[in-house]
């Protein structure tokens, strides 16, 4: 399946997704996760990766700082929730009850 085609543009309350972009520490499970805006969705992939395209996951904006993974069949999967510090800056995300801290 071509993962690039899994991103469907959604209309509605789209926010500036660039504030979520950056590198997140996935220790002790993996090294780093990079998250970026991709059309109206977020995309994440593990670094380092021998095949970044295969490690890509896409997330649809739901509300607030909450996204859901777009599965290969187009259905929505698990939740990805970002947290902010008192200044309103994104500082980490939570997925599968695990925290990944934003490092850059």
C-alpha positions as CSV (number, residue, x, y, z in Angstrom):
1,X,0.0,0.0,0.0
2,X,1.3,3.4,-0.9
3,X,1.3,5.3,2.4
4,X,1.4,8.7,0.8
5,X,-2.1,8.0,-0.5
6,X,-3.4,7.3,3.0
7,X,-3.6,11.0,3.8
8,X,-7.0,12.3,3.1
9,X,-7.6,16.0,3.3
10,X,-10.1,16.9,6.0
11,X,-12.1,20.1,6.1
12,X,-13.0,22.0,9.2
13,X,-11.1,23.1,12.2
14,X,-7.5,22.7,10.9
15,X,-4.9,24.3,13.1
16,X,-1.3,25.2,12.4
17,X,0.3,21.8,12.5
18,X,3.8,23.2,12.4
19,X,3.8,23.7,16.1
20,X,3.9,19.9,16.5
21,X,6.9,19.5,14.1
22,X,10.2,18.4,15.6
23,X,12.2,15.6,17.0
24,X,10.9,13.6,20.0
25,X,12.8,11.1,22.2
26,X,11.4,7.6,22.1
27,X,13.8,6.2,24.6
28,X,14.0,3.5,25.9
29,X,11.9,1.9,23.2
30,X,13.6,3.4,20.1
31,X,15.9,6.3,19.2
32,X,14.0,9.4,17.9
33,X,10.7,10.1,16.2
34,X,10.4,13.0,13.8
35,X,6.9,14.6,13.4
36,X,6.0,17.1,10.7
37,X,2.9,18.5,8.9
38,X,1.8,16.7,5.8
39,X,-1.1,18.3,4.0
40,X,-3.8,18.5,6.7
41,X,-2.3,15.7,8.8
42,X,0.8,14.9,10.8
43,X,3.3,12.4,9.7
44,X,5.8,10.6,12.0
45,X,8.7,8.3,11.3
46,X,11.5,6.7,13.3
47,X,15.1,7.8,13.0
48,X,17.4,6.3,12.1
49,X,15.5,4.1,9.6
50,X,16.6,2.0,6.7
51,X,13.3,2.7,5.0
52,X,11.7,6.0,6.3
53,X,8.7,5.6,3.9
54,X,7.8,2.2,5.5
55,X,8.1,3.6,9.0
56,X,5.8,6.5,8.2
57,X,2.5,6.9,10.2
58,X,-0.1,9.5,9.4
59,X,-2.3,11.2,12.0
60,X,-5.6,13.0,11.5
61,X,-6.4,16.1,13.6
62,X,-9.4,15.4,16.0
63,X,-9.6,18.4,18.4
64,X,-7.4,20.3,20.8
65,X,-4.0,18.6,20.8
66,X,-5.5,15.2,19.9
67,X,-4.8,13.2,16.7
68,X,-5.6,9.7,15.6
69,X,-3.5,7.4,13.4
70,X,-4.8,6.8,9.9
71,X,-4.6,3.0,9.5
72,X,-3.7,1.4,6.2
73,X,-7.4,0.6,5.6
74,X,-8.2,4.3,6.1
75,X,-9.9,3.8,9.5
76,X,-8.8,5.7,12.5
77,X,-6.5,3.9,15.0
78,X,-4.9,4.8,18.3
79,X,-4.8,8.3,19.8
80,X,-1.8,10.6,19.8
81,X,-2.1,13.4,22.3
82,X,0.3,16.3,22.7
83,X,1.0,18.2,25.9
84,X,2.0,21.8,26.4
85,X,4.0,23.7,29.1
86,X,2.5,26.8,30.8
87,X,3.8,29.0,27.9
88,X,1.7,26.9,25.5
89,X,4.7,25.2,23.8
90,X,4.4,21.6,22.8
91,X,6.7,19.6,25.1
92,X,5.8,15.9,24.5
93,X,3.3,13.5,23.1
94,X,1.6,10.5,24.6
95,X,0.9,7.3,22.6
96,X,0.0,3.9,24.0
97,X,0.4,5.5,27.5
98,X,4.1,6.2,26.7
99,X,5.5,9.7,26.8
100,X,7.9,11.0,24.2
101,X,9.7,14.3,25.0
102,X,10.2,17.0,22.3
103,X,14.0,17.5,22.0
104,X,14.3,19.9,19.0
